[in-house]
C-alpha cells in the first residue's frame, strides 16, 4: 500500500493483546484508523472487532471490505 500511495504515512506494528484494545490504544494519536472486514458475513455484516473500534476508537475509522479474489480497484 505504501508503494501505491507514497504521500500517505503508513505505520505498521506487531503487538500482543486483545485486538480491539490494542487497536484503540495504537490509534490514540492517529488521524484515521483503517480496518478490514470480510467481504460477506452472515448474519452480521461486521464482526465484533470492527464494531468495537467503530464505537470506541478515539479517531475516525474507515472499514474496508476485503476484495474478492481477482477483483481490482478502479
VOPAGU-2260 file (C-alpha; in pm, 1 decimal, decimal comma):
REM VOPAGU-2260
SITE   aa  ch    i         X         Y         Z
SITE  UNK   A    0       0,0       0,0       0,0
SITE  UNK   A    1     279,7     243,9      84,9
SITE  UNK   A    2     425,9     188,2    -263,7
SITE  UNK   A    3      96,2     282,8    -429,8
SITE  UNK   A    4      42,1     596,0    -214,5
SITE  UNK   A    5     385,5     738,4    -125,9
SITE  UNK   A    6     239,3    1062,3      16,7
SITE  UNK   A    7      36,2     873,8     280,7
SITE  UNK   A    8     216,7     793,2     606,7
SITE  UNK   A    9     153,8     427,9     695,3
SITE  UNK   A   10     251,7     275,9    1028,8
SITE  UNK   A   11     282,4     -99,3    1083,6
SITE  UNK   A   12     329,0    -264,9    1423,4
SITE  UNK   A   13     302,7    -616,4    1568,9
SITE  UNK   A   14     163,5    -630,1    1923,6
SITE  UNK   A   15      27,9    -898,6    2155,9
SITE  UNK   A   16    -303,0    -843,6    2334,3
SITE  UNK   A   17    -676,6    -822,8    2285,3
SITE  UNK   A   18    -726,4    -698,4    1930,6
SITE  UNK   A   19    -982,8    -422,9    1991,3
SITE  UNK   A   20    -793,4    -284,7    2292,3
SITE  UNK   A   21    -460,6    -287,5    2105,2
SITE  UNK   A   22    -613,2    -110,0    1803,9
SITE  UNK   A   23    -775,9     157,9    2018,9
SITE  UNK   A   24    -453,4     218,2    2208,7
SITE  UNK   A   25    -247,3     232,0    1888,9
SITE  UNK   A   26    -478,4     483,6    1719,9
SITE  UNK   A   27    -493,6     725,0    2015,5
SITE  UNK   A   28    -293,5     990,2    1829,2
SITE  UNK   A   29    -394,3     892,0    1476,7
SITE  UNK   A   30    -596,8    1090,1    1229,4
SITE  UNK   A   31    -760,9     775,9    1090,8
SITE  UNK   A   32    -780,3     403,7    1174,0
SITE  UNK   A   33    -824,7     177,0     871,7
SITE  UNK   A   34    -953,2    -175,1     939,9
SITE  UNK   A   35   -1054,7    -451,5     703,9
SITE  UNK   A   36   -1354,0    -677,2     716,4
SITE  UNK   A   37   -1459,8    -994,7     545,0
SITE  UNK   A   38   -1639,9    -936,4     218,4
SITE  UNK   A   39   -1953,7   -1128,7     320,9
SITE  UNK   A   40   -2053,9   -1233,4     667,8
SITE  UNK   A   41   -2386,0   -1362,8     793,3
SITE  UNK   A   42   -2593,0   -1277,9     984,9
SITE  UNK   A   43   -2387,1    -971,8    1086,6
SITE  UNK   A   44   -2210,9    -773,8     813,5
SITE  UNK   A   45   -1948,3    -650,4    1064,4
SITE  UNK   A   46   -1753,3    -860,0    1312,0
SITE  UNK   A   47   -1700,9    -787,9    1682,4
SITE  UNK   A   48   -1361,6    -619,3    1640,0
SITE  UNK   A   49   -1488,1    -376,3    1376,0
SITE  UNK   A   50   -1796,6    -297,9    1586,4
SITE  UNK   A   51   -1580,4    -234,3    1894,8
SITE  UNK   A   52   -1347,9       9,8    1719,8
SITE  UNK   A   53   -1637,3     186,1    1545,6
SITE  UNK   A   54   -1797,2     253,8    1883,6
SITE  UNK   A   55   -1489,1     324,9    2095,9
SITE  UNK   A   56   -1196,0     443,8    1881,9
SITE  UNK   A   57   -1072,7     795,0    1963,9
SITE  UNK   A   58   -1035,8     880,0    1592,8
SITE  UNK   A   59   -1233,8     829,5    1270,2
SITE  UNK   A   60   -1249,2     469,1    1144,4
SITE  UNK   A   61   -1258,4     353,5     781,3
SITE  UNK   A   62   -1388,5      -2,4     729,8
SITE  UNK   A   63   -1263,2    -155,8     405,8
SITE  UNK   A   64   -1413,4    -481,9     277,1
SITE  UNK   A   65   -1170,5    -747,6     158,9
SITE  UNK   A   66   -1185,0    -766,1    -216,5
SITE  UNK   A   67   -1293,9   -1096,7    -373,6
SITE  UNK   A   68   -1006,4   -1293,5    -524,3
SITE  UNK   A   69    -907,4   -1144,9    -857,8
SITE  UNK   A   70   -1101,9    -818,7    -812,9
SITE  UNK   A   71    -919,3    -490,5    -874,8
SITE  UNK   A   72    -976,6    -136,8    -753,6
SITE  UNK   A   73   -1080,4     112,2   -1019,2
